[in-house]
Amino acid sequence: VYLGGTGAANKLEDYEEGTWTPVVVGGTQTVTNITVAHYTKIGRLVTLNTYIQLSNVTDATSLVIGGFPFTVDQYSATGIVNSQTNGINKTPLIRSQSSATQAEVLYATGSQSPVEQTALSGNFIFTLTYEEA
């Protein structure tokens, strides 16, 4: 399929939709319910739309969500946490590092310090867009 012309730069070579399985990396927190864990991949651009419930919060390590369907390219990706419960008083964001299949939840203000697993449980909704490696 060509969009906006017939040149190589206008060729759409890959479009994919699917589901993925989010997991908590490290610590004791677990994903207890997956309401939505969908992805859309257009070329190398991947967008994750995720709504999960987290529980069993007994560990103070950083909250890291893994299991991405594709590896992040050399550039990190930052997404928006749309909703969270069991609240923290700061807005969290989710950020992945290069060559990873996971992202860490950080406070959006100040030094962007990690959100500890003990600070967040319940509903967790986020959108993250990144380029595939």
Residue pairs with C-beta under 8 A, 6 or more apart in sequence:
1 11
1 12
2 10
2 11
2 12
3 10
3 12
4 10
12 42
12 43
13 43
14 41
14 42
14 43
14 44
15 41
15 42
16 39
16 40
16 41
17 38
17 39
17 40
17 41
18 38
18 39
18 41
18 69
19 37
19 38
19 39
20 37
20 38
20 39
20 48
20 67
20 68
20 69
21 34
21 37
21 67
22 31
22 34
22 37
22 50
22 52
22 65
22 66
22 67
23 31
23 65
23 66
23 67
24 30
24 31
24 54
24 63
24 64
24 65
24 66
24 117
25 64
25 65
25 66
25 102
26 59
26 61
26 62
26 64
27 59
27 61
27 62
27 63
27 117
28 56
28 57
28 58
28 59
28 117
29 54
29 55
29 56
29 57
29 58
29 59
29 63
29 117
29 121
30 54
30 55
30 56
31 52
31 53
31 54
32 53
32 54
32 55
32 56
33 52
33 53
34 51
34 52
35 51
35 52
35 53
36 49
36 50
36 51
37 48
37 49
37 50
37 51
37 52
38 48
38 49
38 50
39 46
39 47
39 48
39 49
39 69
39 70
40 46
40 47
40 49
41 47
41 69
41 70
41 132
44 73
44 131
44 132
45 129
45 130
45 131
45 132
46 68
46 69
46 70
46 129
46 130
46 131
46 132
47 127
47 128
47 129
48 68
48 69
48 79
48 126
48 127
48 128
48 129
49 127
50 65
50 124
50 125
50 126
50 127
50 128
51 123
51 124
51 125
52 123
52 124
52 125
53 122
53 123
53 124
54 63
54 120
54 121
54 122
54 124
55 121
55 122
57 86
57 117
57 118
57 120
57 121
58 117
58 118
59 116
59 117
59 118
60 116
60 117
60 118
61 116
61 117
62 104
62 105
62 114
62 115
62 116
62 117
63 104
63 105
63 114
63 115
63 116
63 117
63 119
63 120
64 102
64 103
64 104
64 105
65 94
65 102
65 103
65 105
65 126
66 101
66 102
66 103
67 101
67 102
68 96
68 100
68 101
68 102
68 103
70 101
70 132
70 133
71 99
71 100
71 101
71 132
71 133
72 96
72 97
72 98
72 99
72 100
72 101
72 130
72 131
72 132
72 133
73 98
73 99
73 130
73 131
73 132
73 133
74 98
74 99
74 133
75 98
75 130
75 131
76 95
76 96
76 97
76 98
77 95
77 96
77 103
77 128
77 129
77 130
77 131
78 93
78 94
78 95
78 96
78 128
79 93
79 94
79 95
79 103
79 126
79 127
79 128
79 129
80 93
80 94
80 126
80 127
81 91
81 92
81 93
81 94
81 105
81 124
81 125
81 126
82 125
82 126
82 127
83 123
83 124
83 125
84 92
84 120
84 122
84 123
84 124
84 125
85 121
85 122
85 123
85 124
86 119
86 120
86 121
86 122
87 120
88 107
88 115
88 119
88 120
90 107
90 108
90 109
91 107
91 108
91 109
92 105
92 106
92 107
92 108
92 115
92 120
93 105
93 106
93 107
93 108
93 112
94 103
94 104
94 105
94 106
94 126
94 128
95 103
95 104
95 106
95 112
96 102
96 103
96 104
96 128
96 130
97 103
97 104
99 133
103 128
104 114
105 114
105 115
105 120
106 112
106 113
106 114
106 115
107 113
107 114
107 115
